[in-house]
Amino acid sequence: MLQPAPDRIRRLPAMADKRAADLGEPNTEANLTPEMLDPA
């Protein structure tokens, strides 16, 4: 099975965030809790 390129995987959230901003919608981090963002 072909694996997606890592750079494409990183670009997808950025593209989704831009589209959400264009539509006035929350971005991909909108529902993350502080615990999820903790780099622990």
mmCIF file as gemmi writes it, N, C-alpha and C atoms, coordinates in Angstrom:
data_model
loop_
_atom_site.group_PDB
_atom_site.id
_atom_site.type_symbol
_atom_site.label_atom_id
_atom_site.label_alt_id
_atom_site.label_comp_id
_atom_site.label_asym_id
_atom_site.label_entity_id
_atom_site.label_seq_id
_atom_site.pdbx_PDB_ins_code
_atom_site.Cartn_x
_atom_site.Cartn_y
_atom_site.Cartn_z
_atom_site.occupancy
_atom_site.B_iso_or_equiv
_atom_site.pdbx_formal_charge
_atom_site.auth_seq_id
_atom_site.auth_asym_id
_atom_site.pdbx_PDB_model_num
ATOM 1 N N . MET Axp A 1 ? 0.844 -1.187 0 1 0 ? 1 A 1
ATOM 2 C CA . MET Axp A 1 ? 0 0 0 1 0 ? 1 A 1
ATOM 3 C C . MET Axp A 1 ? 0.885 1.245 0 1 0 ? 1 A 1
ATOM 4 N N . LEU Axp A 2 ? 0.536 2.202 -0.821 1 0 ? 2 A 1
ATOM 5 C CA . LEU Axp A 2 ? 1.284 3.446 -0.947 1 0 ? 2 A 1
ATOM 6 C C . LEU Axp A 2 ? 0.998 4.355 0.245 1 0 ? 2 A 1
ATOM 7 N N . GLN Axp A 3 ? 2.049 4.878 0.853 1 0 ? 3 A 1
ATOM 8 C CA . GLN Axp A 3 ? 1.906 5.774 1.994 1 0 ? 3 A 1
ATOM 9 C C . GLN Axp A 3 ? 1.945 7.227 1.517 1 0 ? 3 A 1
ATOM 10 N N . PRO Axp A 4 ? 1.105 8.109 2.09 1 0 ? 4 A 1
ATOM 11 C CA . PRO Axp A 4 ? 1.157 9.521 1.702 1 0 ? 4 A 1
ATOM 12 C C . PRO Axp A 4 ? 2.463 10.162 2.163 1 0 ? 4 A 1
ATOM 13 N N . ALA Axp A 5 ? 2.945 11.107 1.409 1 0 ? 5 A 1
ATOM 14 C CA . ALA Axp A 5 ? 4.177 11.81 1.757 1 0 ? 5 A 1
ATOM 15 C C . ALA Axp A 5 ? 3.954 12.649 3.016 1 0 ? 5 A 1
ATOM 16 N N . PRO Axp A 6 ? 4.936 12.664 3.934 1 0 ? 6 A 1
ATOM 17 C CA . PRO Axp A 6 ? 4.783 13.434 5.186 1 0 ? 6 A 1
ATOM 18 C C . PRO Axp A 6 ? 4.503 14.913 4.954 1 0 ? 6 A 1
ATOM 19 N N . ASP Axp A 7 ? 5.109 15.517 3.928 1 0 ? 7 A 1
ATOM 20 C CA . ASP Axp A 7 ? 4.857 16.938 3.696 1 0 ? 7 A 1
ATOM 21 C C . ASP Axp A 7 ? 3.406 17.182 3.291 1 0 ? 7 A 1
ATOM 22 N N . ARG Axp A 8 ? 2.807 16.252 2.583 1 0 ? 8 A 1
ATOM 23 C CA . ARG Axp A 8 ? 1.391 16.386 2.205 1 0 ? 8 A 1
ATOM 24 C C . ARG Axp A 8 ? 0.513 16.272 3.447 1 0 ? 8 A 1
ATOM 25 N N . ILE Axp A 9 ? 0.87 15.374 4.348 1 0 ? 9 A 1
ATOM 26 C CA . ILE Axp A 9 ? 0.1 15.217 5.583 1 0 ? 9 A 1
ATOM 27 C C . ILE Axp A 9 ? 0.146 16.512 6.394 1 0 ? 9 A 1
ATOM 28 N N . ARG Axp A 10 ? 1.291 17.17 6.443 1 0 ? 10 A 1
ATOM 29 C CA . ARG Axp A 10 ? 1.403 18.435 7.181 1 0 ? 10 A 1
ATOM 30 C C . ARG Axp A 10 ? 0.63 19.559 6.505 1 0 ? 10 A 1
ATOM 31 N N . ARG Axp A 11 ? 0.544 19.523 5.186 1 0 ? 11 A 1
ATOM 32 C CA . ARG Axp A 11 ? -0.164 20.592 4.465 1 0 ? 11 A 1
ATOM 33 C C . ARG Axp A 11 ? -1.673 20.503 4.625 1 0 ? 11 A 1
ATOM 34 N N . LEU Axp A 12 ? -2.208 19.316 4.826 1 0 ? 12 A 1
ATOM 35 C CA . LEU Axp A 12 ? -3.661 19.159 4.887 1 0 ? 12 A 1
ATOM 36 C C . LEU Axp A 12 ? -4.312 19.994 5.985 1 0 ? 12 A 1
ATOM 37 N N . PRO Axp A 13 ? -3.797 19.963 7.238 1 0 ? 13 A 1
ATOM 38 C CA . PRO Axp A 13 ? -4.421 20.82 8.261 1 0 ? 13 A 1
ATOM 39 C C . PRO Axp A 13 ? -4.306 22.308 7.925 1 0 ? 13 A 1
ATOM 40 N N . ALA Axp A 14 ? -3.195 22.722 7.342 1 0 ? 14 A 1
ATOM 41 C CA . ALA Axp A 14 ? -3.039 24.13 6.97 1 0 ? 14 A 1
ATOM 42 C C . ALA Axp A 14 ? -4.069 24.518 5.915 1 0 ? 14 A 1
ATOM 43 N N . MET Axp A 15 ? -4.296 23.641 4.953 1 0 ? 15 A 1
ATOM 44 C CA . MET Axp A 15 ? -5.295 23.907 3.921 1 0 ? 15 A 1
ATOM 45 C C . MET Axp A 15 ? -6.692 23.95 4.533 1 0 ? 15 A 1
ATOM 46 N N . ALA Axp A 16 ? -6.958 23.036 5.467 1 0 ? 16 A 1
ATOM 47 C CA . ALA Axp A 16 ? -8.266 23.002 6.125 1 0 ? 16 A 1
ATOM 48 C C . ALA Axp A 16 ? -8.484 24.262 6.961 1 0 ? 16 A 1
ATOM 49 N N . ASP Axp A 17 ? -7.44 24.719 7.657 1 0 ? 17 A 1
ATOM 50 C CA . ASP Axp A 17 ? -7.556 25.938 8.46 1 0 ? 17 A 1
ATOM 51 C C . ASP Axp A 17 ? -7.816 27.159 7.581 1 0 ? 17 A 1
ATOM 52 N N . LYS Axp A 18 ? -7.151 27.233 6.434 1 0 ? 18 A 1
ATOM 53 C CA . LYS Axp A 18 ? -7.381 28.36 5.528 1 0 ? 18 A 1
ATOM 54 C C . LYS Axp A 18 ? -8.815 28.341 5.012 1 0 ? 18 A 1
ATOM 55 N N . ARG Axp A 19 ? -9.291 27.176 4.633 1 0 ? 19 A 1
ATOM 56 C CA . ARG Axp A 19 ? -10.67 27.068 4.131 1 0 ? 19 A 1
ATOM 57 C C . ARG Axp A 19 ? -11.67 27.433 5.23 1 0 ? 19 A 1
ATOM 58 N N . ALA Axp A 20 ? -11.413 26.969 6.454 1 0 ? 20 A 1
ATOM 59 C CA . ALA Axp A 20 ? -12.297 27.306 7.57 1 0 ? 20 A 1
ATOM 60 C C . ALA Axp A 20 ? -12.317 28.816 7.799 1 0 ? 20 A 1
ATOM 61 N N . ALA Axp A 21 ? -11.15 29.443 7.728 1 0 ? 21 A 1
ATOM 62 C CA . ALA Axp A 21 ? -11.087 30.897 7.908 1 0 ? 21 A 1
ATOM 63 C C . ALA Axp A 21 ? -11.875 31.607 6.808 1 0 ? 21 A 1
ATOM 64 N N . ASP Axp A 22 ? -11.746 31.118 5.581 1 0 ? 22 A 1
ATOM 65 C CA . ASP Axp A 22 ? -12.493 31.715 4.467 1 0 ? 22 A 1
ATOM 66 C C . ASP Axp A 22 ? -14.002 31.618 4.681 1 0 ? 22 A 1
ATOM 67 N N . LEU Axp A 23 ? -14.443 30.536 5.327 1 0 ? 23 A 1
ATOM 68 C CA . LEU Axp A 23 ? -15.87 30.31 5.553 1 0 ? 23 A 1
ATOM 69 C C . LEU Axp A 23 ? -16.358 30.841 6.896 1 0 ? 23 A 1
ATOM 70 N N . GLY Axp A 24 ? -15.422 31.359 7.722 1 0 ? 24 A 1
ATOM 71 C CA . GLY Axp A 24 ? -15.792 31.849 9.042 1 0 ? 24 A 1
ATOM 72 C C . GLY Axp A 24 ? -16.084 30.732 10.029 1 0 ? 24 A 1
ATOM 73 N N . GLU Axp A 25 ? -15.482 29.579 9.805 1 0 ? 25 A 1
ATOM 74 C CA . GLU Axp A 25 ? -15.679 28.405 10.661 1 0 ? 25 A 1
ATOM 75 C C . GLU Axp A 25 ? -14.488 28.236 11.605 1 0 ? 25 A 1
ATOM 76 N N . PRO Axp A 26 ? -14.648 27.468 12.706 1 0 ? 26 A 1
ATOM 77 C CA . PRO Axp A 26 ? -13.527 27.191 13.603 1 0 ? 26 A 1
ATOM 78 C C . PRO Axp A 26 ? -12.436 26.394 12.881 1 0 ? 26 A 1
ATOM 79 N N . ASN Axp A 27 ? -11.188 26.6 13.311 1 0 ? 27 A 1
ATOM 80 C CA . ASN Axp A 27 ? -10.081 25.884 12.68 1 0 ? 27 A 1
ATOM 81 C C . ASN Axp A 27 ? -9.904 24.49 13.283 1 0 ? 27 A 1
ATOM 82 N N . THR Axp A 28 ? -8.868 23.791 12.852 1 0 ? 28 A 1
ATOM 83 C CA . THR Axp A 28 ? -8.662 22.402 13.272 1 0 ? 28 A 1
ATOM 84 C C . THR Axp A 28 ? -8.272 22.274 14.746 1 0 ? 28 A 1
ATOM 85 N N . GLU Axp A 29 ? -7.855 23.364 15.383 1 0 ? 29 A 1
ATOM 86 C CA . GLU Axp A 29 ? -7.485 23.305 16.798 1 0 ? 29 A 1
ATOM 87 C C . GLU Axp A 29 ? -8.602 23.782 17.721 1 0 ? 29 A 1
ATOM 88 N N . ALA Axp A 30 ? -9.737 24.137 17.183 1 0 ? 30 A 1
ATOM 89 C CA . ALA Axp A 30 ? -10.812 24.753 17.956 1 0 ? 30 A 1
ATOM 90 C C . ALA Axp A 30 ? -11.325 23.881 19.099 1 0 ? 30 A 1
ATOM 91 N N . ASN Axp A 31 ? -11.316 22.577 18.95 1 0 ? 31 A 1
ATOM 92 C CA . ASN Axp A 31 ? -11.875 21.69 19.971 1 0 ? 31 A 1
ATOM 93 C C . ASN Axp A 31 ? -10.819 20.967 20.792 1 0 ? 31 A 1
ATOM 94 N N . LEU Axp A 32 ? -9.561 21.383 20.67 1 0 ? 32 A 1
ATOM 95 C CA . LEU Axp A 32 ? -8.508 20.758 21.46 1 0 ? 32 A 1
ATOM 96 C C . LEU Axp A 32 ? -8.535 21.298 22.882 1 0 ? 32 A 1
ATOM 97 N N . THR Axp A 33 ? -8.343 20.402 23.836 1 0 ? 33 A 1
ATOM 98 C CA . THR Axp A 33 ? -8.277 20.811 25.236 1 0 ? 33 A 1
ATOM 99 C C . THR Axp A 33 ? -6.837 21.19 25.571 1 0 ? 33 A 1
ATOM 100 N N . PRO Axp A 34 ? -6.613 21.915 26.676 1 0 ? 34 A 1
ATOM 101 C CA . PRO Axp A 34 ? -5.239 22.239 27.079 1 0 ? 34 A 1
ATOM 102 C C . PRO Axp A 34 ? -4.38 20.982 27.268 1 0 ? 34 A 1
ATOM 103 N N . GLU Axp A 35 ? -4.989 19.898 27.733 1 0 ? 35 A 1
ATOM 104 C CA . GLU Axp A 35 ? -4.243 18.654 27.925 1 0 ? 35 A 1
ATOM 105 C C . GLU Axp A 35 ? -3.745 18.093 26.586 1 0 ? 35 A 1
ATOM 106 N N . MET Axp A 36 ? -4.544 18.239 25.554 1 0 ? 36 A 1
ATOM 107 C CA . MET Axp A 36 ? -4.135 17.753 24.23 1 0 ? 36 A 1
ATOM 108 C C . MET Axp A 36 ? -2.969 18.569 23.672 1 0 ? 36 A 1
ATOM 109 N N . LEU Axp A 37 ? -2.915 19.848 24.031 1 0 ? 37 A 1
ATOM 110 C CA . LEU Axp A 37 ? -1.863 20.724 23.531 1 0 ? 37 A 1
ATOM 111 C C . LEU Axp A 37 ? -0.591 20.655 24.359 1 0 ? 37 A 1
ATOM 112 N N . ASP Axp A 38 ? -0.635 20.051 25.54 1 0 ? 38 A 1
ATOM 113 C CA . ASP Axp A 38 ? 0.525 19.929 26.42 1 0 ? 38 A 1
ATOM 114 C C . ASP Axp A 38 ? 1.539 18.975 25.795 1 0 ? 38 A 1
ATOM 115 N N . PRO Axp A 39 ? 2.763 19.446 25.526 1 0 ? 39 A 1
ATOM 116 C CA . PRO Axp A 39 ? 3.75 18.585 24.867 1 0 ? 39 A 1
ATOM 117 C C . PRO Axp A 39 ? 4.297 17.454 25.738 1 0 ? 39 A 1
ATOM 118 N N . ALA Axp A 40 ? 3.916 17.409 26.995 1 0 ? 40 A 1
ATOM 119 C CA . ALA Axp A 40 ? 4.382 16.394 27.957 1 0 ? 40 A 1
ATOM 120 C C . ALA Axp A 40 ? 5.085 15.316 27.306 1 0 ? 40 A 1
